[in-house]
Amino acid sequence: MSCPALAITMTRYCYDGDQVIAEYDGNGALVRKYVYGPGIDEPICMIDVADNNAIYYYHFDRLGSVVALSNYILLWIRHSFLTKGFKSGRGLGIR
């Protein structure tokens, strides 16, 4: 019997209080940074260091829930969310 090899990816999260402000890969390299507004749980943008410092902006519905993520030319990256905070598997993941 042979077992397929599993690829394991480790991500470290850096917090400032309750907010994730950075992600590091298993080698300690910075992968993403997060910028927040003045309110609690109010992400403004994500900077993807691994993608040449690409900036992605969060978009909210009337209740303040994140419903989309776009880049600087307003290309929608993700717009399909499920209930209870789980995201669909399309596009770039929102953390």
C-alpha positions in Angstrom: 0.0 0.0 0.0 1.3 3.4 -0.9 0.2 6.7 0.7 0.4 10.0 -1.2 2.6 12.6 0.2 0.8 15.5 1.9 1.9 19.1 1.4 1.8 21.0 4.6 1.8 24.8 4.6 2.4 26.7 7.8 1.2 30.3 8.2 2.0 32.5 11.2 -0.3 35.4 12.1 0.9 38.5 13.9 -1.7 40.3 16.0 -2.1 43.8 17.3 -4.7 43.2 20.0 -7.6 41.3 18.3 -6.6 42.3 14.7 -4.3 40.3 12.4 -1.8 42.7 11.0 0.6 40.4 9.2 1.1 36.9 7.9 4.4 35.0 7.7 5.1 31.8 5.9 6.9 28.8 7.4 10.3 30.3 6.7 9.5 33.6 8.5 9.0 35.6 5.2 6.3 38.3 5.3 3.5 37.3 3.0 0.6 39.8 3.7 0.0 42.9 5.7 -3.4 44.3 6.8 -4.4 47.9 7.3 -7.4 48.7 9.5 -9.7 51.7 10.0 -10.5 53.3 13.3 -13.3 51.0 14.1 -13.2 47.5 15.6 -13.0 44.8 12.9 -12.8 47.4 10.1 -10.2 46.2 7.6 -9.4 48.7 4.9 -6.9 46.8 2.7 -4.6 43.9 2.4 -1.1 44.2 1.0 0.1 41.0 -0.6 3.9 41.2 -0.3 4.3 37.9 -2.1 2.5 39.5 -5.1 4.8 42.5 -5.6 3.0 44.5 -2.8 -0.4 44.3 -4.6 -3.1 46.1 -2.6 -6.6 44.7 -2.3 -9.4 46.7 -0.9 -12.3 45.4 1.2 -15.9 46.3 0.4 -18.8 46.1 2.9 -22.6 45.7 2.9 -24.9 47.8 4.9 -24.4 45.6 8.0 -20.6 46.1 7.8 -19.9 42.5 6.6 -17.1 42.1 4.1 -18.7 41.2 0.8 -16.0 41.7 -1.8 -12.3 42.4 -2.3 -10.9 44.4 -5.3 -7.6 45.5 -6.5 -6.6 49.1 -7.5 -8.4 49.0 -10.8 -11.6 47.6 -9.1 -11.2 44.2 -10.5 -13.5 42.1 -8.2 -11.5 39.3 -6.7 -14.2 37.7 -4.6 -17.9 38.3 -4.2 -19.4 35.0 -3.2 -19.7 34.5 0.6 -21.6 31.9 2.5 -23.4 32.4 5.9 -21.6 32.4 9.3 -18.5 34.0 7.9 -17.3 31.2 5.8 -16.0 32.1 2.3 -16.4 30.3 -1.0 -13.3 28.8 -2.5 -13.0 31.2 -5.4 -10.4 33.9 -5.9 -8.0 35.3 -3.3 -8.7 34.3 0.2 -9.7 37.0 2.7 -8.3 36.5 6.2 
